[in-house]
Amino acid sequence: MASPLTLIYLLRHGEVVLAETRRFIGHLDVPLSERGVRQAAAQAERLRATALAAVYTSDLARARRTGEILGEVHGLAPKAVPALREMAMGRWDGLTAEEIQTREPAAFRDWMSRVGEFPFPEGESVGDLLARAWPAFEALAAAHAGERIAVVAHGGTNRAVLCRALGLPSARLLALGQDYGALSVLAHDAGGWRLLRLNEPPGS
């Protein structure tokens, strides 16, 4: 007998109010911008005909609001999973790349040279992120075997989870696009994980 096929509709939250400043926001709890709300609504409409069993989100406001907009279309109340929140960027949270280069040039160069391994000062590395996010992601897949669920998280979280699911090294993290409001789809069965869609923008 074939094993049940589980589909996970993995979304990045919509654009946030600080997007134009290009700041590292990590654990900063910033809301969606008006454009971000429209992006979330567009993806919700796109998935209207998809029979979702549940909607899960990070516990940060930008992901929760995106999940709420999606849940309204499906009559589902999103469930927050703190383990899915964005990577903690420590003392770099709230700073621009230019500000970091000025304050901590050596650390910034280190980050640029080994994105997949670098631990943010007083924050997390990709390994730290995966240590909390991947078990939570696997648990959601196991709890909904044979179903379709939506998971709304963050650029860093989604990239790390995708790398792990596809067996890619963390050094390839930034090779996987994760734009604001974009949709990726993962399938899981006894044969493992497969990527069906990657970084599809709202309205596509």
Residue frames as qw, qx, qy, qz and C-alpha x, y, z in Angstrom:
[[0.000, 0.888, 0.460, 0.000, 0.00, 0.00, 0.00],
 [0.378, 0.553, -0.038, 0.742, 1.32, 3.44, -0.92],
 [0.339, -0.371, -0.486, 0.715, 2.18, 5.69, 2.00],
 [0.094, 0.886, 0.440, -0.107, 0.00, 8.78, 2.45],
 [0.456, 0.377, 0.112, 0.798, 1.14, 11.91, 0.65],
 [0.259, -0.777, -0.353, 0.452, 1.35, 15.02, 2.80],
 [0.395, 0.603, 0.199, 0.664, 1.48, 18.45, 1.16],
 [0.371, -0.647, -0.283, 0.603, 2.84, 21.45, 3.02],
 [0.292, 0.812, 0.236, 0.446, 2.10, 24.88, 1.58],
 [0.590, -0.412, -0.178, 0.671, 5.00, 26.87, 2.96],
 [0.199, 0.877, 0.231, 0.371, 4.59, 30.64, 2.85],
 [0.391, -0.030, -0.271, 0.879, 6.77, 33.52, 3.81],
 [0.009, -0.730, -0.492, 0.474, 4.81, 36.28, 5.53],
 [0.373, 0.835, 0.287, 0.286, 3.91, 39.36, 3.53],
 [0.403, 0.491, -0.159, 0.755, 6.03, 42.48, 3.30],
 [0.466, -0.605, -0.476, 0.436, 6.65, 44.30, 6.60],
 [0.014, 0.985, 0.167, -0.033, 6.63, 48.00, 7.45],
 [0.373, -0.767, 0.373, 0.365, 10.44, 48.15, 7.70],
 [0.843, 0.270, 0.387, 0.258, 11.02, 46.50, 4.32],
 [0.452, 0.853, 0.027, 0.258, 12.13, 49.67, 2.55],
 [0.255, -0.881, 0.390, -0.086, 14.85, 50.27, 5.17],
 [0.799, 0.332, -0.494, 0.079, 16.37, 46.81, 4.49],
 [0.289, -0.617, 0.587, -0.436, 17.01, 46.19, 8.17],
 [0.374, 0.033, -0.920, 0.113, 17.76, 42.86, 9.80],
 [0.534, -0.414, 0.021, -0.737, 14.54, 42.20, 11.71],
 [0.294, 0.142, -0.908, 0.262, 14.96, 38.67, 13.09],
 [0.251, -0.430, -0.823, 0.274, 12.97, 38.53, 16.31],
 [0.118, 0.138, 0.132, -0.974, 11.74, 42.14, 16.07],
 [0.234, 0.475, 0.841, -0.107, 7.95, 41.91, 16.10],
 [0.104, 0.298, -0.188, -0.930, 7.02, 44.22, 13.23],
 [0.599, 0.446, 0.530, -0.402, 3.61, 44.27, 11.47],
 [0.532, 0.374, 0.609, 0.455, 2.76, 43.76, 7.83],
 [0.022, 0.256, -0.164, -0.952, 2.74, 46.76, 5.55],
 [0.629, 0.425, 0.196, -0.621, -0.35, 47.52, 3.46],
 [0.538, 0.483, -0.602, -0.339, 1.37, 45.78, 0.57],
 [0.035, 0.221, -0.956, 0.192, 2.07, 42.80, 2.82],
 [0.503, 0.238, 0.611, -0.563, -1.62, 42.51, 3.65],
 [0.666, 0.519, -0.150, -0.515, -2.44, 42.54, -0.07],
 [0.327, 0.438, -0.830, -0.112, 0.17, 39.85, -0.71],
 [0.212, -0.030, 0.906, -0.365, -1.30, 37.64, 2.00],
 [0.601, 0.391, 0.357, -0.598, -4.80, 38.16, 0.61],
 [0.565, 0.536, -0.458, -0.428, -3.64, 37.25, -2.90],
 [0.195, 0.270, -0.942, 0.039, -2.10, 33.97, -1.73],
 [0.381, 0.140, 0.743, -0.532, -5.18, 33.21, 0.34],
 [0.660, 0.477, 0.048, -0.579, -7.35, 33.66, -2.75],
 [0.423, 0.492, -0.718, -0.252, -4.98, 31.53, -4.79],
 [0.118, 0.122, -0.965, 0.201, -5.34, 28.69, -2.28],
 [0.570, -0.036, 0.225, -0.789, -9.10, 29.09, -1.85],
 [0.864, 0.134, -0.274, -0.401, -9.82, 25.83, -3.70],
 [0.465, 0.308, -0.789, 0.260, -7.11, 23.91, -1.80],
 [0.753, -0.533, -0.288, -0.258, -8.60, 21.82, 1.01],
 [0.223, 0.501, -0.618, 0.563, -6.36, 22.75, 3.92],
 [0.663, -0.412, -0.621, 0.070, -6.65, 20.78, 7.15],
 [0.518, -0.734, -0.209, 0.387, -4.85, 23.40, 9.26],
 [0.350, 0.811, -0.111, 0.456, -2.87, 26.64, 9.19],
 [0.727, -0.507, -0.152, 0.436, 0.23, 27.01, 11.37],
 [0.275, 0.880, -0.084, 0.377, 2.33, 30.12, 11.84],
 [0.461, 0.153, -0.453, 0.747, 5.32, 31.47, 13.65],
 [0.301, -0.703, -0.562, 0.315, 4.37, 33.37, 16.79],
 [0.226, -0.267, 0.050, 0.936, 5.62, 36.69, 15.40],
 [0.355, 0.581, 0.361, -0.637, 2.96, 39.20, 14.35],
 [0.308, 0.512, -0.464, -0.654, 3.89, 39.36, 10.67],
 [0.174, 0.065, -0.957, -0.223, 3.47, 35.60, 10.25],
 [0.147, 0.364, 0.817, -0.422, 0.37, 35.41, 12.46],
 [0.369, 0.557, 0.122, -0.734, -1.41, 38.13, 10.47],
 [0.323, 0.348, -0.700, -0.534, -0.54, 36.44, 7.18],
 [0.093, -0.085, -0.991, 0.040, -1.92, 33.19, 8.61],
 [0.256, 0.437, 0.586, -0.632, -5.07, 34.90, 9.83],
 [0.422, 0.488, -0.225, -0.730, -5.79, 36.23, 6.34],
 [0.321, 0.196, -0.875, -0.306, -5.27, 32.76, 4.90],
 [0.010, 0.171, 0.928, -0.332, -7.33, 31.14, 7.64],
 [0.380, 0.376, 0.288, -0.794, -10.29, 33.46, 7.06],
 [0.505, 0.329, -0.517, -0.608, -10.68, 32.09, 3.53],
 [0.479, 0.077, -0.870, -0.085, -10.63, 28.49, 4.78],
 [0.692, -0.546, -0.147, -0.449, -12.58, 28.92, 8.01],
 [0.838, -0.106, -0.396, 0.360, -9.51, 27.91, 10.01],
 [0.353, -0.925, 0.130, -0.055, -8.01, 29.51, 13.12],
 [0.584, 0.570, -0.500, 0.290, -4.22, 29.61, 12.74],
 [0.831, -0.537, -0.074, 0.126, -2.16, 27.92, 15.44],
 [0.118, 0.895, -0.406, 0.145, 1.08, 29.63, 16.49],
 [0.952, -0.101, -0.101, 0.272, 4.23, 27.53, 16.77],
 [0.242, -0.932, 0.217, 0.164, 7.02, 29.53, 18.49],
 [0.702, -0.282, 0.519, 0.399, 9.71, 27.16, 17.16],
 [0.587, 0.532, 0.463, 0.398, 8.99, 28.47, 13.65],
 [0.016, -0.969, -0.056, 0.240, 9.96, 32.07, 14.38],
 [0.558, 0.776, -0.223, 0.191, 12.74, 33.76, 12.43],
 [0.758, 0.062, -0.338, 0.554, 16.40, 33.31, 13.24],
 [0.395, -0.877, -0.127, 0.241, 17.51, 35.40, 16.23],
 [0.595, 0.619, -0.056, 0.510, 19.93, 37.99, 14.91],
 [0.629, -0.385, -0.317, 0.596, 20.99, 39.18, 18.33],
 [0.193, -0.673, -0.097, 0.708, 22.53, 42.61, 18.46],
 [0.138, -0.037, 0.562, 0.814, 22.17, 42.96, 14.69],
 [0.062, 0.646, 0.759, 0.045, 18.39, 43.04, 14.95],
 [0.017, 0.916, 0.307, -0.257, 17.11, 46.40, 13.74],
 [0.247, -0.658, 0.364, 0.611, 20.35, 47.40, 11.99],
 [0.707, 0.670, -0.094, -0.205, 21.04, 47.86, 8.28],
 [0.917, 0.137, 0.016, 0.373, 23.93, 46.12, 6.54],
 [0.349, 0.709, -0.152, 0.594, 25.73, 49.46, 6.31],
 [0.454, -0.756, 0.240, -0.405, 25.40, 50.05, 10.05],
 [0.944, -0.281, 0.162, 0.066, 26.74, 46.56, 10.81],
 [0.774, 0.419, -0.047, 0.472, 29.67, 47.02, 8.43],
 [0.070, 0.781, -0.224, 0.579, 30.58, 50.22, 10.26],
 [0.609, -0.636, 0.289, -0.375, 30.19, 48.82, 13.79],
 [0.746, -0.308, 0.590, 0.010, 31.48, 45.27, 13.29],
 [0.506, 0.644, -0.421, -0.390, 33.33, 45.03, 9.97],
 [0.041, 0.369, -0.928, -0.025, 35.17, 41.79, 10.76],
 [0.424, 0.182, 0.816, -0.349, 32.02, 40.02, 11.91],
 [0.608, 0.588, 0.106, -0.522, 30.14, 41.25, 8.85],
 [0.379, 0.569, -0.668, -0.292, 32.82, 39.86, 6.53],
 [0.161, -0.155, 0.960, -0.167, 32.68, 36.58, 8.45],
 [0.562, 0.377, 0.559, -0.479, 28.92, 36.41, 7.96],
 [0.569, 0.645, -0.205, -0.467, 29.23, 37.11, 4.24],
 [0.258, 0.512, -0.806, -0.147, 31.84, 34.36, 3.82],
 [0.201, -0.035, -0.976, 0.081, 29.98, 31.62, 5.71],
 [0.494, -0.234, -0.064, -0.835, 26.29, 32.42, 5.86],
 [0.799, -0.173, -0.500, -0.287, 25.35, 28.82, 6.61],
 [0.712, -0.141, -0.554, 0.408, 27.58, 28.54, 9.67],
 [0.161, 0.362, -0.260, 0.880, 27.87, 32.04, 11.11],
 [0.314, -0.596, -0.688, 0.270, 26.32, 32.57, 14.55],
 [0.003, 0.800, 0.151, 0.580, 24.77, 36.02, 14.82],
 [0.231, 0.253, -0.559, 0.755, 26.35, 37.91, 17.74],
 [0.273, 0.037, 0.621, -0.734, 24.18, 37.15, 20.79],
 [0.721, 0.233, -0.052, -0.651, 21.83, 35.36, 18.38],
 [0.870, 0.023, 0.484, -0.092, 21.57, 32.08, 16.47],
 [0.052, -0.365, 0.760, 0.535, 23.29, 30.18, 13.69],
 [0.648, 0.108, -0.469, -0.591, 21.44, 28.22, 11.01],
 [0.449, 0.013, -0.882, 0.143, 22.19, 25.11, 13.06],
 [0.069, 0.135, 0.640, -0.753, 20.55, 26.67, 16.11],
 [0.518, 0.178, -0.073, -0.834, 17.52, 27.62, 14.03],
 [0.637, 0.102, -0.677, -0.353, 17.16, 24.11, 12.62],
 [0.216, 0.032, -0.886, 0.410, 17.52, 22.56, 16.06],
 [0.273, 0.274, 0.577, -0.719, 14.19, 24.14, 17.02],
 [0.522, 0.384, -0.118, -0.752, 12.39, 24.58, 13.69],
 [0.417, 0.240, -0.801, -0.356, 13.01, 21.25, 11.97],
 [0.040, -0.139, -0.952, 0.269, 11.59, 19.00, 14.73],
 [0.343, 0.420, 0.416, -0.730, 8.50, 21.24, 14.84],
 [0.471, 0.419, -0.404, -0.663, 8.14, 21.06, 11.06],
 [0.291, 0.118, -0.939, -0.137, 8.50, 17.27, 11.03],
 [0.120, 0.236, 0.823, -0.503, 5.95, 16.98, 13.84],
 [0.463, 0.431, 0.115, -0.766, 3.41, 18.98, 11.85],
 [0.470, 0.324, -0.668, -0.477, 3.94, 16.75, 8.82],
 [0.175, 0.002, -0.976, 0.133, 3.53, 13.62, 10.95],
 [0.239, 0.308, 0.635, -0.667, 0.40, 14.96, 12.65],
 [0.552, 0.551, 0.092, -0.619, -1.20, 15.63, 9.26],
 [0.273, -0.189, 0.861, 0.385, -0.08, 12.60, 7.25],
 [0.225, 0.400, 0.833, 0.309, -2.05, 12.42, 4.03],
 [0.056, 0.871, 0.441, -0.212, -3.42, 15.96, 4.42],
 [0.398, 0.567, 0.094, 0.715, -2.67, 19.44, 3.14],
 [0.406, -0.773, -0.306, 0.379, -1.57, 22.10, 5.59],
 [0.320, 0.826, -0.047, 0.462, -0.24, 25.65, 5.37],
 [0.668, -0.474, -0.179, 0.545, 2.79, 26.82, 7.34],
 [0.212, 0.913, 0.047, 0.345, 3.55, 30.55, 7.46],
 [0.717, -0.496, -0.038, 0.488, 7.03, 31.45, 8.63],
 [0.085, -0.914, 0.171, 0.358, 10.02, 33.59, 7.63],
 [0.572, 0.730, -0.366, -0.078, 12.73, 33.95, 5.02],
 [0.029, 0.578, -0.793, 0.190, 15.48, 32.43, 7.15],
 [0.614, -0.087, 0.692, -0.370, 13.29, 29.76, 8.69],
 [0.833, 0.447, 0.154, -0.287, 11.84, 28.68, 5.35],
 [0.494, 0.694, -0.523, -0.029, 15.23, 28.56, 3.65],
 [0.174, -0.464, 0.830, -0.257, 16.71, 26.48, 6.47],
 [0.720, 0.096, 0.583, -0.364, 13.77, 24.05, 6.45],
 [0.773, 0.585, -0.079, -0.231, 13.94, 23.72, 2.66],
 [0.258, 0.659, -0.704, 0.060, 17.68, 23.01, 2.79],
 [0.383, -0.270, 0.827, -0.311, 17.14, 20.33, 5.41],
 [0.784, 0.289, 0.398, -0.378, 14.21, 18.73, 3.58],
 [0.742, 0.646, -0.140, -0.116, 16.12, 18.62, 0.29],
 [0.906, -0.197, 0.104, 0.360, 19.43, 17.50, 1.77],
 [0.450, 0.750, -0.059, 0.481, 21.22, 20.70, 0.80],
 [0.563, -0.146, -0.380, 0.719, 24.09, 22.13, 2.86],
 [0.147, -0.838, -0.371, 0.372, 23.34, 25.26, 4.85],
 [0.308, -0.373, 0.303, 0.821, 25.88, 27.08, 2.68],
 [0.083, 0.292, 0.690, 0.657, 23.25, 27.01, -0.09],
 [0.000, 0.563, 0.645, -0.516, 20.76, 28.83, 2.12],
 [0.154, 0.621, 0.032, -0.768, 20.58, 32.03, 0.09],
 [0.015, 0.110, -0.777, -0.619, 20.31, 30.12, -3.20],
 [0.047, -0.493, -0.866, -0.071, 16.71, 29.34, -2.29],
 [0.085, -0.329, -0.116, -0.933, 14.58, 32.40, -2.96],
 [0.221, -0.553, -0.762, 0.254, 12.04, 33.40, -0.32],
 [0.025, 0.320, 0.129, 0.938, 10.40, 36.66, -1.28],
 [0.278, 0.085, 0.494, -0.819, 7.74, 38.41, 0.78],
 [0.680, 0.247, 0.220, -0.654, 4.42, 36.60, 0.49],
 [0.464, 0.393, -0.703, -0.368, 5.84, 33.84, -1.72],
 [0.897, -0.117, 0.241, -0.353, 4.62, 30.23, -1.75],
 [0.220, 0.417, -0.875, -0.112, 6.64, 27.02, -1.84],
 [0.888, -0.124, 0.017, -0.442, 5.15, 23.52, -1.70],
 [0.006, -0.429, 0.899, -0.088, 6.76, 20.43, -0.18],
 [0.873, -0.071, -0.281, -0.392, 5.44, 16.88, -0.53],
 [0.153, -0.474, 0.821, -0.279, 6.26, 14.14, 1.97],
 [0.932, -0.066, -0.143, -0.327, 5.68, 10.38, 1.98],
 [0.903, -0.348, 0.215, 0.135, 7.65, 7.25, 2.87],
 [0.776, 0.390, 0.087, 0.488, 10.16, 8.15, 0.16],
 [0.451, -0.265, -0.130, 0.843, 11.06, 11.42, 1.85],
 [0.101, 0.758, 0.212, -0.609, 10.64, 15.04, 0.86],
 [0.468, 0.344, 0.517, 0.628, 10.13, 16.52, -2.61],
 [0.013, 0.470, 0.084, -0.879, 9.93, 20.14, -3.66],
 [0.401, 0.572, 0.697, 0.164, 6.95, 20.84, -5.92],
 [0.201, 0.882, 0.199, 0.377, 7.04, 24.64, -6.06],
 [0.587, -0.287, -0.207, 0.728, 9.54, 27.26, -4.95],
 [0.189, -0.406, -0.070, 0.891, 9.11, 30.95, -4.17],
 [0.124, 0.511, 0.654, 0.544, 6.02, 31.59, -6.28],
 [0.017, 0.009, -0.213, 0.977, 4.90, 35.21, -5.76],
 [0.323, 0.471, 0.617, -0.541, 1.37, 36.30, -4.88],
 [0.512, 0.651, 0.062, -0.557, -0.90, 36.35, -7.88],
 [0.086, 0.462, -0.777, -0.418, 1.25, 34.01, -9.98]]
